[in-house]
Amino acid sequence: MSKIGTTEVARIAKLARIGLSEEETASMSAEIGQIMEFVEQLQNVDVSDTEPTDQVTGLEDVWREDEVRPSMPREQLLANAPEQKDGYIVVKRVLG
């Protein structure tokens, strides 16, 4: 038996602006009930001896020190711009 009724499914569908027929609402109610039963089964699994983990590959982040390096000259960067004015790149207006 479903733990979520068709009335609740219809309410959620309305909030999500999803049009469901009565048949679809009944079907969703049954499917959501099955999902909730499965989640209850998962909650009953004994994991007390299981060590928490956030990933299983053993990979670690490799951080490097930031180092200041010279960048390209401004003129060379602006040479790649399709249009420029007063040392800046000209782009199309985005906001009205």
LUMZA-809079 format. One record per residue (C-alpha): residue number from 1; z, x, y. Coordinates in nm, 3 decimals. Each point is the difference from the previous one (the first is absolute). Last residue first. Example, Ala and Ser with C-alpha at 12.3 -4.5 7.8 and 13.67 -1.06 7.14 Angstrom:
2
+-----+---------+---------+---------+
: seq :      zz :      xx :      yy :
+-----+---------+---------+---------+
:   2 :   0.714 :   1.367 :  -0.106 :
:   1 :   0.066 :  -0.137 :  -0.344 :
+-----+---------+---------+---------+
REM end
This chain:
96
+-----+---------+---------+---------+
: seq :      zz :      xx :      yy :
+-----+---------+---------+---------+
:  96 :  -2.202 :   1.904 :   4.643 :
:  95 :   0.136 :   0.272 :  -0.228 :
:  94 :  -0.222 :   0.248 :  -0.183 :
:  93 :  -0.212 :   0.139 :   0.284 :
:  92 :  -0.271 :   0.229 :  -0.139 :
:  91 :   0.083 :   0.369 :  -0.010 :
:  90 :  -0.040 :   0.289 :   0.246 :
:  89 :   0.148 :   0.332 :  -0.118 :
:  88 :   0.187 :   0.183 :   0.274 :
:  87 :  -0.075 :   0.318 :   0.200 :
:  86 :  -0.103 :  -0.183 :   0.318 :
:  85 :  -0.237 :  -0.227 :  -0.191 :
:  84 :  -0.123 :   0.022 :  -0.359 :
:  83 :  -0.254 :  -0.170 :  -0.225 :
:  82 :  -0.106 :   0.052 :  -0.363 :
:  81 :   0.290 :   0.242 :  -0.050 :
:  80 :  -0.076 :   0.313 :  -0.204 :
:  79 :  -0.032 :   0.222 :   0.311 :
:  78 :   0.344 :  -0.128 :   0.102 :
:  77 :   0.158 :   0.200 :  -0.282 :
:  76 :  -0.180 :   0.321 :   0.099 :
:  75 :   0.092 :  -0.047 :   0.364 :
:  74 :   0.367 :  -0.053 :  -0.089 :
:  73 :   0.020 :   0.331 :  -0.191 :
:  72 :   0.088 :  -0.041 :  -0.366 :
:  71 :   0.368 :   0.023 :  -0.088 :
:  70 :   0.226 :   0.303 :  -0.015 :
:  69 :   0.256 :  -0.005 :  -0.277 :
:  68 :   0.366 :  -0.094 :   0.013 :
:  67 :   0.161 :   0.001 :  -0.339 :
:  66 :   0.181 :  -0.281 :  -0.167 :
:  65 :   0.181 :   0.113 :  -0.312 :
:  64 :  -0.128 :  -0.134 :  -0.324 :
:  63 :   0.137 :  -0.279 :  -0.212 :
:  62 :  -0.087 :  -0.056 :  -0.362 :
:  61 :   0.104 :  -0.340 :  -0.119 :
:  60 :   0.104 :  -0.004 :  -0.363 :
:  59 :  -0.182 :  -0.100 :  -0.314 :
:  58 :   0.210 :  -0.081 :  -0.307 :
:  57 :  -0.241 :  -0.278 :  -0.099 :
:  56 :   0.257 :  -0.276 :  -0.047 :
:  55 :   0.075 :  -0.135 :   0.346 :
:  54 :   0.289 :  -0.179 :   0.168 :
:  53 :   0.244 :   0.044 :  -0.282 :
:  52 :   0.335 :  -0.146 :  -0.096 :
:  51 :   0.148 :   0.134 :  -0.325 :
:  50 :   0.012 :  -0.254 :  -0.277 :
:  49 :   0.329 :  -0.035 :  -0.186 :
:  48 :   0.100 :  -0.321 :   0.183 :
:  47 :  -0.349 :  -0.146 :  -0.038 :
:  46 :   0.094 :  -0.294 :  -0.220 :
:  45 :  -0.281 :  -0.257 :   0.027 :
:  44 :   0.126 :  -0.341 :   0.114 :
:  43 :  -0.171 :   0.023 :   0.339 :
:  42 :  -0.334 :   0.054 :  -0.173 :
:  41 :   0.044 :  -0.321 :  -0.199 :
:  40 :   0.084 :  -0.184 :   0.322 :
:  39 :  -0.322 :   0.137 :   0.154 :
:  38 :  -0.193 :  -0.140 :  -0.297 :
:  37 :   0.158 :  -0.342 :   0.047 :
:  36 :  -0.092 :   0.012 :   0.371 :
:  35 :  -0.362 :   0.078 :  -0.085 :
:  34 :  -0.012 :  -0.287 :  -0.247 :
:  33 :   0.141 :  -0.238 :   0.262 :
:  32 :  -0.257 :   0.125 :   0.252 :
:  31 :  -0.273 :  -0.088 :  -0.250 :
:  30 :   0.140 :  -0.349 :  -0.063 :
:  29 :   0.034 :  -0.078 :   0.371 :
:  28 :  -0.345 :   0.144 :   0.065 :
:  27 :  -0.151 :  -0.236 :  -0.259 :
:  26 :   0.178 :  -0.300 :   0.152 :
:  25 :  -0.120 :   0.095 :   0.349 :
:  24 :  -0.352 :   0.060 :  -0.130 :
:  23 :  -0.006 :  -0.347 :  -0.159 :
:  22 :   0.136 :  -0.160 :   0.318 :
:  21 :  -0.273 :   0.176 :   0.200 :
:  20 :   0.083 :   0.311 :   0.196 :
:  19 :  -0.103 :   0.086 :   0.356 :
:  18 :   0.150 :   0.331 :   0.103 :
:  17 :   0.138 :   0.019 :   0.353 :
:  16 :   0.274 :   0.241 :  -0.110 :
:  15 :   0.265 :  -0.242 :   0.125 :
:  14 :  -0.187 :  -0.288 :  -0.168 :
:  13 :  -0.020 :   0.195 :  -0.326 :
:  12 :   0.375 :   0.068 :   0.020 :
:  11 :   0.073 :  -0.369 :   0.048 :
:  10 :  -0.235 :  -0.103 :  -0.283 :
:   9 :   0.165 :   0.253 :  -0.232 :
:   8 :   0.344 :  -0.133 :   0.097 :
:   7 :  -0.105 :  -0.360 :  -0.071 :
:   6 :  -0.162 :   0.108 :  -0.327 :
:   5 :   0.332 :   0.128 :  -0.122 :
:   4 :   0.119 :   0.353 :  -0.044 :
:   3 :   0.215 :   0.082 :  -0.300 :
:   2 :  -0.277 :  -0.106 :  -0.235 :
:   1 :   0.089 :  -0.127 :  -0.345 :
+-----+---------+---------+---------+
REM end
